[in-house]
Amino acid sequence: MQPPAHRSRFRALVSAVCCAVLGAGLLAGAGGTATATSPAPEAAAVTPRAAGYKVVGYFTEWGTYDRRYYVKNIETSGSAARLTHINYAFGNVTGGKCAIGDSYAATERTYTAAESVDGVADTWDQPLRGTFNQLRELKKKHPGLRVLWSFGGWTWSSGFGEAARNPAAFAQSCYDLVENSRWKDVFDGIDIDWEYPNACGATCDTSGRAAFRNLMQAVRAKFGSGNLVTAAITADATAGGKIDAADYAGAAQYVDWYNPMTYDFFGAWDATGPTAPHSPLHSYSGIPKAGLYTSATIAKLKGLGIPAAKLLLGIGFYGRGWTGVTRSAPGGTATGPAAGTYEQGIEDYKVLRTKCPATGTVAGTAYAKCGGDWWSYDTPATIATKMTYKNQQGLGGTFFWELSGDTAGGELIKAID
C-alpha cells in the first residue's frame, strides 16, 4: 500500500525546519443514491461484549505550521473532553535511537495568549515552550487525559532496522528522551509506529520476523508497568501480507494496545483506479483486493490470539479521491488523483463535507461524486456504524488520524462512543 494521510504528508517547514510524517456510511447526502451491498459474513449480528472506552487521537507536530492547528484547538473543538489519550506524532528513529523530531515546534515556539490553552502568553525565559508546554496546560484542564509520544511513522521508520539490532539500547534512548526532566510530566508512555517490521514501507526492512517482538519486549522492560506502551501496526490481512511478516501475536503481551491502521486500503496511487473506499468496514462485490478491509484485519489479529481488548478500531478523519471519474458508484476508472489542499488525492473531512458531500455508501463507509471527482471518507453516520461493529467485537476502543481533519466543532469525534 502507498503512504496514507498520516504517512505521506511531508511538508517543508519554515527556516529549513522539517518534520517526518506517518506514513491509517449509512446516510447518503441529499439527493444521493446509496449503493446497495450485501452484508459480508462478518457483518452478521454478533452478541455484544464489553467494549473498551478508549478514544485516542493523533496530534501532528507539523500541523502547527501550514495547518495552524494548535493544542488549543483540541480544547475549543470540544475534543479534549472526549479524548482519553493523545498520541503526539512524531519522534524520529535514527542511529538506532529515539530522537526529537522538530525541536522548535515541540519545545521552543513562543505561543501568544490567543494561541495558548490557558490564555497566557509564553515568555522568552520560561523553561519549556512549544507544543509540549501546551499539552501540559491541556492536561491541567483535563487531569484524566493521557499523552503518549509516538515514534517512527512512514518517513522515520527506516531507523527501526538499526534499532532492532540492539533493542535494549534503543529502549534506553527512548526512555531517556520521553522521561526528560523538562517534560516528563507531559508524557504517560510511548507509541511505536514501525512501518513495517520485516516488510516494505517507504523502505524495506529485513530484520526478521522476531525483530518487532524483541523490540517491544525491550521497550516494555525499560518503561515498566507504570507507563503505557502501544504500537500502530499494519492492517494488511492478505495471505502472506504484512501482518504475517512479523510476530504481532508474540509482541502483544508487551503492549497495552495496538492501533491497526484500518484506512488507506485503496487510493489514487493507483492513478487510473478502480475507485474504491479507502476505509471499508467489510468486503463488497468488486473490492479491488481481497483482505484489505477493516473487519478482515480485526478477524486476523484476533485469530492470532491477540485479545480484542488490545485492539482499537482505526478511523481516518480525511478522504482519498480521484479525478477524471464518470461513474458514481465505486469501481470506476480515473485519470489521476483529485486535487487536495496540501497534497493530491487526499483531503480533510472538514473540507470534503461541504466541497463534495457524500452521495452513497458502500461497505460501511461513504463515498462522494462531484463533477469529475470521486472521494471516499467516513461521516458521523458511518462512524456510528463502525462503533456498533467495535462494540460487537469487544474492542478496546477507537483511535483516529488525525485531530486537525475534524471540524471546528469536533463533528467526527462526537460520533465516536
C-alpha positions in Angstrom: 0.0 0.0 0.0 1.0 3.6 -0.6 1.6 6.0 2.3 -1.6 7.0 3.9 -2.5 10.5 5.1 -0.6 10.2 8.3 2.4 8.7 6.5 2.8 10.7 3.4 2.2 14.4 4.5 5.8 15.6 4.2 5.8 19.3 4.5 8.6 21.7 4.0 8.6 23.8 7.2 9.8 27.3 7.8 13.5 28.1 8.0 14.6 24.7 6.9 12.8 23.1 9.9 11.3 19.9 8.7 9.2 17.1 10.1 8.5 13.5 9.4 5.1 12.1 8.6 3.5 8.9 9.3 3.3 7.4 6.8 -4.5 4.6 8.6 -21.7 5.1 5.7 -25.4 4.6 6.1 -26.6 8.1 5.4 -26.4 9.4 1.8 -26.1 13.0 1.0 -29.2 14.9 0.0 -30.4 13.6 -3.3 -27.7 10.9 -3.4 -28.2 7.3 -4.1 -26.9 4.7 -1.7 -25.3 1.7 -3.2 -26.9 -1.5 -2.1 -24.4 -4.1 -0.9 -24.9 -7.5 0.7 -23.5 -7.7 4.2 -20.4 -9.7 4.4 -20.4 -12.6 6.8 -18.5 -10.5 9.4 -21.4 -8.0 9.4 -23.9 -10.5 10.8 -25.3 -9.8 14.2 -22.9 -10.7 17.0 -23.7 -10.9 20.7 -22.3 -7.6 22.1 -19.4 -7.9 24.5 -18.0 -5.3 26.9 -16.2 -2.8 24.6 -13.4 -0.5 25.6 -13.9 3.2 26.1 -10.5 4.4 24.8 -10.6 7.3 22.3 -7.1 8.0 21.0 -6.4 10.9 18.7 -3.1 11.7 16.9 -1.8 15.2 17.1 0.8 16.1 14.4 3.9 18.0 15.2 3.9 19.7 11.8 0.2 20.7 12.0 1.1 23.9 13.9 2.7 25.3 10.7 0.6 25.4 7.5 -2.5 24.0 9.2 -2.2 26.3 12.2 -3.8 23.6 14.3 -2.7 24.1 17.9 -3.3 22.2 21.1 -5.8 25.0 21.9 -8.0 23.7 19.1 -8.3 20.4 20.8 -9.9 22.3 23.7 -12.1 24.7 21.8 -13.5 22.0 19.5 -14.7 20.0 22.5 -12.4 17.1 21.5 -10.3 17.3 24.7 -13.3 16.4 26.8 -14.0 13.3 24.6 -10.4 12.0 24.3 -8.8 9.6 26.7 -5.4 9.7 25.0 -3.4 11.8 22.6 -0.6 10.4 20.5 2.0 13.1 19.7 3.4 12.4 16.2 6.3 12.0 15.6 9.6 11.5 17.3 12.4 10.3 15.0 14.2 7.0 15.0 17.8 7.5 13.9 21.2 5.9 14.7 19.3 3.1 16.5 17.8 5.6 19.0 14.8 7.7 19.7 15.3 11.4 18.9 13.3 14.5 19.0 11.7 15.4 15.6 11.2 19.2 15.3 12.6 20.8 18.5 11.3 24.2 17.5 7.7 23.0 17.3 7.9 20.8 20.3 9.7 22.9 22.8 10.7 26.3 21.6 7.8 28.0 19.7 6.5 31.0 21.7 2.7 31.0 21.9 0.7 34.1 22.3 -2.1 34.5 24.8 -4.7 34.0 22.0 -3.0 30.8 20.8 -2.5 29.3 24.3 -4.7 26.7 26.1 -4.6 28.7 29.3 -4.9 32.1 27.7 -1.5 33.2 29.0 1.3 34.2 26.6 4.7 32.4 26.8 7.7 34.3 28.0 11.1 34.0 26.4 12.7 32.7 29.6 10.2 30.0 30.7 11.8 26.5 30.9 9.5 24.9 28.3 7.5 26.4 25.5 6.2 24.9 22.3 3.6 22.1 21.9 4.9 20.2 24.9 4.0 23.1 27.2 0.6 23.5 25.6 0.0 19.7 26.2 0.9 20.3 29.8 -1.6 23.1 30.0 -4.3 20.9 28.4 -3.7 18.1 30.9 -4.2 20.6 33.7 -7.7 21.2 32.4 -8.3 17.5 31.8 -6.5 15.6 34.6 -7.6 12.2 33.2 -6.2 12.8 29.8 -3.0 10.8 28.9 -0.4 11.7 26.3 2.0 9.3 24.5 4.9 10.2 22.3 4.7 8.3 19.1 8.0 7.4 17.3 8.6 6.5 13.7 5.8 6.9 11.1 6.2 6.5 7.4 9.2 8.7 6.9 11.1 7.9 10.0 10.5 4.1 10.2 13.7 3.3 8.3 15.6 3.8 11.6 13.9 0.8 13.3 16.1 -1.7 11.4 19.2 -0.4 13.2 17.3 -0.1 16.5 16.3 -3.8 16.2 19.9 -4.8 16.3 20.2 -3.5 19.9 16.7 -3.3 21.3 17.9 -2.6 24.9 19.9 0.5 23.7 17.0 1.7 21.7 14.6 1.3 24.6 17.0 3.2 26.9 17.3 6.1 24.5 13.5 6.3 24.2 13.1 6.2 27.9 15.7 8.9 28.5 14.0 11.2 25.9 10.4 10.6 27.0 11.3 11.0 30.6 13.5 14.1 30.2 13.1 16.2 33.3 11.9 19.2 31.3 8.7 17.4 30.1 8.4 14.1 31.8 5.1 15.2 33.3 3.7 15.7 29.8 4.0 12.1 28.7 2.5 8.9 30.1 4.1 6.5 27.8 5.3 5.7 24.3 3.7 4.6 21.0 5.9 2.7 18.4 4.9 3.2 14.8 7.2 0.9 12.8 6.2 0.8 9.1 6.9 -2.1 8.7 8.8 -4.7 10.5 10.3 -7.4 8.2 8.3 -5.8 5.3 8.3 -2.8 3.0 7.1 0.7 3.7 9.0 3.8 2.5 12.0 1.4 2.6 12.1 -2.3 3.0 13.1 -3.9 6.3 14.8 -7.3 6.6 15.2 -7.5 10.4 13.4 -10.9 10.6 10.0 -12.0 12.0 11.1 -11.8 15.6 12.5 -8.3 15.5 9.3 -6.5 16.4 8.6 -8.8 19.3 12.1 -8.3 20.6 12.0 -4.6 20.3 8.6 -4.3 22.1 9.9 -6.6 24.8 12.8 -4.3 25.4 10.6 -1.2 25.4 8.2 -2.7 27.9 11.1 -3.8 30.2 12.5 -0.3 30.3 9.3 1.7 30.6 7.8 -0.8 33.1 4.2 -1.2 34.1 3.8 2.4 35.2 3.9 3.7 31.6 1.8 3.0 28.6 3.4 1.1 25.7 1.4 0.9 22.5 2.0 0.4 18.8 0.4 1.4 15.5 0.5 -1.7 13.2 -0.3 -2.7 9.7 -3.9 -3.6 8.7 -2.8 -5.8 5.8 -4.7 -9.0 6.3 -3.9 -10.6 2.9 -2.4 -14.0 2.9 1.4 -13.7 3.3 1.0 -9.9 3.8 2.4 -7.5 6.4 0.6 -9.0 9.4 2.2 -12.3 8.6 5.7 -10.8 8.3 6.1 -10.0 12.0 5.3 -11.7 15.3 2.5 -9.3 16.3 0.9 -12.1 18.5 4.2 -12.6 20.3 4.6 -8.9 20.9 1.0 -8.4 22.1 2.0 -9.3 25.7 4.2 -6.3 25.9 1.7 -3.6 24.7 -1.3 -2.1 26.4 -3.0 -2.0 23.0 -2.4 -2.0 19.2 -3.7 0.6 16.7 -4.2 -1.3 13.5 -4.3 1.3 10.7 -7.5 0.3 9.1 -7.6 3.0 6.5 -5.7 3.8 3.3 -6.5 0.4 1.9 -7.1 2.0 -1.6 -6.2 5.3 -3.1 -5.1 7.3 -6.1 -1.5 5.9 -6.0 -3.5 3.6 -8.4 -4.0 6.6 -10.6 -6.4 5.1 -13.1 -8.5 3.4 -10.4 -10.6 1.5 -9.9 -12.1 3.9 -7.4 -12.6 2.2 -4.1 -13.3 3.3 -0.5 -10.1 3.8 1.4 -11.5 2.5 4.7 -14.2 -0.2 4.1 -15.5 -1.9 7.2 -16.4 -5.0 5.3 -15.8 -6.6 1.9 -18.1 -5.8 -1.0 -18.7 -7.0 -4.5 -15.9 -5.6 -6.7 -13.4 -4.8 -4.0 -10.0 -4.4 -5.8 -8.1 -6.8 -3.5 -9.3 -9.4 -1.0 -8.3 -9.0 2.6 -8.0 -5.2 2.5 -10.9 -4.2 4.7 -11.3 -3.4 8.4 -13.2 -6.5 9.6 -10.6 -8.8 7.9 -7.9 -7.0 9.8 -9.6 -7.4 13.2 -10.5 -11.0 12.4 -7.0 -11.9 11.5 -5.4 -10.3 14.6 -8.0 -11.9 16.9 -7.4 -15.2 15.1 -3.7 -14.9 16.1 -4.8 -14.9 19.7 -4.5 -11.2 20.3 -7.2 -10.2 22.8 -10.0 -8.0 21.5 -9.4 -5.6 24.3 -5.9 -4.9 23.0 -7.2 -3.9 19.6 -8.5 -0.4 18.8 -10.6 0.4 15.7 -8.9 2.9 13.4 -10.8 5.8 11.7 -9.5 8.3 9.2 -10.6 11.9 9.6 -9.9 12.5 5.9 -10.8 11.2 2.5 -9.0 9.9 -0.6 -10.0 10.7 -4.1 -9.6 10.5 -7.8 -10.4 12.8 -10.7 -11.5 12.1 -14.3 -14.2 9.8 -12.9 -17.5 9.4 -14.7 -19.1 6.6 -12.7 -20.8 7.5 -9.4 -20.5 4.0 -7.8 -17.2 2.5 -6.8 -15.2 0.7 -9.4 -14.9 3.5 -11.9 -11.8 4.5 -13.9 -9.9 7.7 -13.3 -7.2 9.9 -14.8 -5.3 10.6 -11.6 -5.6 11.9 -8.0 -8.1 14.6 -7.2 -6.8 18.0 -6.0 -6.3 18.4 -2.3 -5.4 21.3 -0.1 -2.0 20.0 0.9 -1.4 17.0 -1.3 -3.1 15.4 -4.3 -5.5 12.6 -3.7 -6.2 13.5 0.0 -8.4 16.0 1.8 -9.6 16.6 5.3 -13.1 15.7 6.3 -13.8 19.3 7.3 -13.3 20.3 3.7 -15.0 17.4 2.0 -18.2 17.6 4.0 -19.1 20.7 2.0 -16.8 20.5 -1.0 -18.0 17.1 -2.0 -20.9 15.8 0.2 -21.5 12.1 0.4 -23.7 10.6 -2.3 -23.7 7.0 -1.3 -22.4 4.3 1.0 -20.6 1.0 0.4 -19.1 -1.5 2.9 -19.9 0.6 5.9 -18.3 3.8 4.7 -19.2 6.8 2.5 -18.3 7.9 -1.0 -19.0 11.1 -3.0 -19.1 12.0 -6.6 -18.9 15.7 -7.5 -18.1 16.8 -11.1 -15.3 14.6 -12.2 -14.0 13.9 -8.7 -14.7 10.8 -6.6 -13.9 10.7 -2.9 -14.3 8.2 -0.1 -14.4 9.1 3.6 -16.2 8.5 6.9 -19.0 10.6 8.1 -20.7 10.8 11.5 -23.3 8.2 10.2 -20.6 5.7 9.0 -18.6 6.2 12.2 -21.7 5.3 14.1 -21.9 2.1 12.1 -18.2 1.3 12.8 -18.8 2.0 16.6 -21.6 -0.7 16.5 -19.1 -3.1 15.0 -16.4 -2.1 17.6 -18.8 -2.8 20.4 -19.9 -6.1 18.9 -16.3 -7.2 18.6 -15.5 -6.1 22.2 -12.6 -4.0 21.0 -10.6 -1.8 23.4 -11.7 1.5 21.8 -11.1 3.7 18.9 -8.2 5.7 17.5 -8.1 8.2 14.6 -5.7 10.0 12.4 -5.8 12.9 13.0 -7.3 15.7 15.0 -6.9 18.6 12.6 -9.1 16.8 10.0 -12.2 17.3 12.1 -14.5 20.3 12.0 -14.0 23.2 14.4 -16.9 21.8 16.5 -15.5 18.3 16.6 -18.2 16.7 14.4 -16.4 13.4 13.9 -15.1 12.8 17.4 -18.7 13.4 18.7 -19.7 10.4 16.6 -17.3 8.1 18.4 -18.7 6.5 21.5 
